[in-house]
């Protein structure tokens, strides 16, 4: 690393060249930082949209399958499930018939 005294002892043209290089480097870093910030913002926005759609899908699935599961639950609750126990050659079997 070059110390401050060594930089001051350099030729003024070399000092100017180093300052120009440093300014270009800083400008590139600022541009990259801005690009990173923009992409982070876009990623956060996209994740928000994904979360929103996931929630909407869950609500729609609940609405769609609620009727089916409620119908199934009501059949079990009202005793419409007939359980038959019998002994077959392979052992006990359980049959549940819906009507």
N, C-alpha and C positions, 0 to 999 in steps of 0.2 A: 504494500500500500504506500502511496506517495504522501508525504507529510505536507502541511501547509507551507512550510519554509521552502521545500523543494519546488512546489508549484509556483511560488512567488519568484524563485530564482530562474524559472524558465523564460525563454524568449517570448515577448508579447504576442507574436503570431501563433506560437504553440499554445499559449494560454487561451487565446481566442478560439482556436480550433477545439481545445478541450471543453470550453464553455459551450460551444455550438453542439458538440457531441452529447454533452450532458443535457442540454435543452431538448435535443431530439429524443434522447432516451426518456426523459421525463414526459414528453408529449406522447410517446408510444405507450408508456405505462398508464397515463391518464385515459388514453383511448381504450386500452384493454380493460381498465377498471370500469369504464362506462359500459362497455360491451358486457362484462360480467354482471353488472348491476341490472342491465336490461334483460339479460337471459334469466337471471334469478326472478325478476318480476314476472316474466312470461311463464316460467315454471310454476310460480306460486299461483298465477291466474289459472293455468291449466289444471293444477291440482284441485283448486277450488271448484272448477267445472266438473272434474271427475267425482269429487265428493258429493256435489249436488246431484249428479246423475245417479250415483250409487244409492243415495237416499231415496230419490224418486223411484228407482227400480224396486227398492225394498217395499216402499209404500204400495206400489202397483201390484207386486207379488202378493202382499198381504191382502189386498182387496180381491185379487183374482182367486186366491186359494182359500180365503176365509169362508166363502160359501161352501166349498167342497169339504173343508174340515169341519165346519159346523154341521153339515148334513151327516157326515160320518159320525160325529160325536153324538148327535141326536139319535141316530140309529142305535148306538150302543147304550145310551141312557134310557131309552124307552123299551128296552128289553126285546128288541127285534132281532137280537143275535141269539140264535139257538145253539146251545152247546151240546154236542153229542159225544159222549165218551163211550168207547167200545174197545173191545179187545180184539186185535187182529193178530195174524200170525207173526207180525214183526214186533208186536208189543202194543202198548196203549196208544190210541190216536185221539186227536182233538179236532173236531170239525166245527167251524163256525160259519153258518150260512146266513146271508142277508136276503131278506125279501121285502 
